[in-house]
Amino acid sequence: MKNFVMSYSCGKDSTLALYRMIKASNTPAALLITVNKGENRSWFHGVPRELIVDISKSLNIPLILVETSGDDYEIKFTEKLLKAKENFKIDSCVFGDIDLEPHREWCTSRCNEAGIEAIFPLWQENREELVYEFIDSGFKTVIKNVKLECMGEDFLGKVLTKEVVEEIKKTGSDACGENGEYHTFVYDGPIFKYPIKFKSLNIIKNETHGFLDVKESENE
């Protein structure tokens, strides 16, 4: 059995990878989440720090934040892996990548530098089947980011259901968004102790992407 740190994006693929590892009786020692130092949000998915802390509490898994401005991303990531190895006695880091070889190579290189194993539970599985497994497992997620040349901003804030997956496919996008067409924010599911309360604010757009801005919502 593995004592692992989870490279966690707050999205569906890393959540499914985490779920599978837990179901197979492995121990999640910590969540490793990269944060954009300047914006105080997770890299790529743009989840605010306060929601990240709440996710860690709901999953009941300790949190390791990798704070980076971007140019030192690689160094900071490896540093935190080494610290997790020292503090949590981890033997591996788990990633949610499915079939992008450059991602796998990057992750494996960081783990090699830290002297631990890189594990990819979803590797080279059918993308669409993975989305349905995620939904059928009882997880709830909203579409947080979209690539505007692939999907319209009307997808932002939609809960990912099988019907929405069909809508995504009709745009010509990958069902799983593995080519970067969309990213998600997971807020509930079988490994969460309680659902993450969040509030949708406004939609932010740049030349290429649309983002749903979210913040922590006070418990009723």
Secondary structure by P-SEA (a helix, b strand, c coil): ccbbbbbcccccaaaaaaaaaaaacccccbbbbbbcccccccccccccaaaaaaaaaaacbbbbbbcccccaaaaaaaaaaaaaaaacccccccccccccaaaaaaaaaaaaaacbbbbbccccccaaaaaaaaaaaccccccccccccccccccccccccaaaaaaaaaaccccccccccbbbbbcccccccccbbbbbcbbbbcccbbbbbbbbbccc
